[in-house]
Amino acid sequence: MEQATTTSLYQRLQMEQAITTSLYQRLQMEQATTTLLYQRLQMEQVITISWCHRLQIQQATTTSLYQRLQMEQATTNSLYQRLQMEQATTTSLYQNLQMEQAIATSLYHKLHRSIREGKNGEHY
């Protein structure tokens, strides 16, 4: 009877050892899976940091281009104001030229009439 009990206990021990071995192997697989997931997480973290740096560079580039655009817009506004001033000056000079041309035409007609009439008022 003791031998039967011992045999039964030995068989039970073997079953528990098999279960323990199976659980240990399952634990090793889960540990390997966890290690792979951790490595994947680290890679994704590196990729995320890389994208953040790329985004920062693009943001700096965009800010620089926007500032350049603002400077060019200010330059364009300044040139446009200068053009308006030069256009006003040109208009004024053109009006002065027209007045001088009218005066010259008037003087020419007076001179021509004076030559025709002569000093004594005689007509030729």
C-alpha positions as CSV (number, residue, x, y, z in Angstrom):
1,M,0.0,0.0,0.0
2,E,2.8,2.3,0.8
3,Q,4.3,1.5,-2.6
4,A,1.0,2.3,-4.3
5,T,0.9,5.6,-2.4
6,T,4.5,6.3,-3.3
7,T,3.8,5.5,-6.9
8,S,0.7,7.7,-6.9
9,L,2.6,10.6,-5.3
10,Y,5.5,10.1,-7.9
11,Q,3.0,10.2,-10.8
12,R,1.4,13.3,-9.3
13,L,4.9,14.9,-8.9
14,Q,5.6,14.1,-12.6
15,M,2.3,15.7,-13.7
16,E,3.0,18.8,-11.6
17,Q,6.6,18.9,-13.0
18,A,5.2,18.7,-16.6
19,I,2.7,21.5,-15.8
20,T,5.5,23.6,-14.2
21,T,7.7,22.9,-17.3
22,S,4.8,23.9,-19.6
23,L,4.1,27.1,-17.6
24,Y,7.8,27.9,-17.6
25,Q,7.9,27.5,-21.4
26,R,4.8,29.7,-21.7
27,L,6.4,32.3,-19.5
28,Q,9.6,32.2,-21.7
29,M,7.4,32.8,-24.8
30,E,5.6,35.7,-23.2
31,Q,8.9,37.1,-22.1
32,A,10.2,36.9,-25.7
33,T,7.0,38.5,-26.9
34,T,7.3,41.3,-24.3
35,T,10.9,41.8,-25.4
36,L,9.9,42.0,-29.0
37,L,7.1,44.5,-28.2
38,Y,9.6,46.6,-26.1
39,Q,12.1,46.7,-29.0
40,R,9.3,47.7,-31.4
41,L,8.2,50.4,-29.0
42,Q,11.8,51.7,-28.9
43,M,12.0,51.7,-32.7
44,E,8.6,53.6,-32.9
45,Q,9.9,56.0,-30.3
46,V,13.0,56.7,-32.5
47,I,10.8,57.2,-35.5
48,T,8.5,59.5,-33.6
49,I,11.5,61.6,-32.4
50,S,12.8,61.7,-36.0
51,W,9.4,62.9,-37.2
52,C,9.3,65.5,-34.5
53,H,12.8,66.8,-35.5
54,R,11.7,66.8,-39.2
55,L,8.5,68.7,-38.2
56,Q,10.6,71.3,-36.2
57,I,12.9,71.8,-39.3
58,Q,9.9,72.3,-41.6
59,Q,8.3,74.7,-39.1
60,A,11.5,76.7,-38.9
61,T,11.7,76.7,-42.7
62,T,8.1,77.8,-43.0
63,T,8.6,80.6,-40.4
64,S,11.7,81.7,-42.3
65,L,9.9,81.7,-45.6
66,Y,7.0,83.6,-44.0
67,Q,9.4,86.3,-42.6
68,R,11.0,86.6,-46.1
69,L,7.6,87.0,-47.7
70,Q,6.8,89.8,-45.2
71,M,10.0,91.5,-46.0
72,E,9.4,91.2,-49.8
73,Q,5.9,92.5,-49.2
74,A,7.2,95.5,-47.3
75,T,9.7,96.1,-50.1
76,T,7.0,95.8,-52.7
77,N,4.8,98.3,-50.8
78,S,7.7,100.7,-50.6
79,L,8.4,100.4,-54.3
80,Y,4.7,100.9,-55.0
81,Q,4.7,104.1,-52.9
82,R,7.8,105.3,-54.7
83,L,6.2,104.6,-58.1
84,Q,3.1,106.6,-57.0
85,M,5.4,109.5,-56.0
86,E,7.3,109.3,-59.3
87,Q,4.0,109.1,-61.2
88,A,2.7,112.2,-59.4
89,T,6.0,114.0,-60.2
90,T,5.8,112.9,-63.9
91,T,2.2,114.1,-64.0
92,S,3.2,117.5,-62.5
93,L,6.1,117.8,-65.0
94,Y,3.8,116.9,-67.9
95,Q,1.3,119.6,-66.8
96,N,4.2,122.1,-66.5
97,L,5.4,121.1,-69.9
98,Q,1.8,121.6,-71.3
99,M,1.6,125.1,-69.7
100,E,5.1,126.0,-71.1
101,Q,4.1,124.7,-74.5
102,A,0.9,126.8,-74.3
103,I,2.9,129.9,-73.3
104,A,5.5,129.2,-76.1
105,T,2.6,128.8,-78.6
106,S,1.1,132.1,-77.4
107,L,4.4,133.9,-77.6
108,Y,5.0,132.4,-81.1
109,H,1.6,133.7,-82.3
110,K,2.3,137.1,-80.8
111,L,5.7,137.3,-82.4
112,H,4.3,136.1,-85.7
113,R,1.5,138.7,-85.5
114,S,4.1,141.4,-84.5
115,I,6.3,140.5,-87.5
116,R,3.3,140.7,-89.9
117,E,2.1,144.0,-88.6
118,G,5.5,145.5,-88.4
119,K,6.6,148.3,-86.2
120,N,4.3,150.9,-87.7
121,G,1.2,148.7,-87.6
122,E,1.4,148.1,-91.4
123,H,0.4,144.8,-92.8
124,Y,2.7,143.0,-95.2
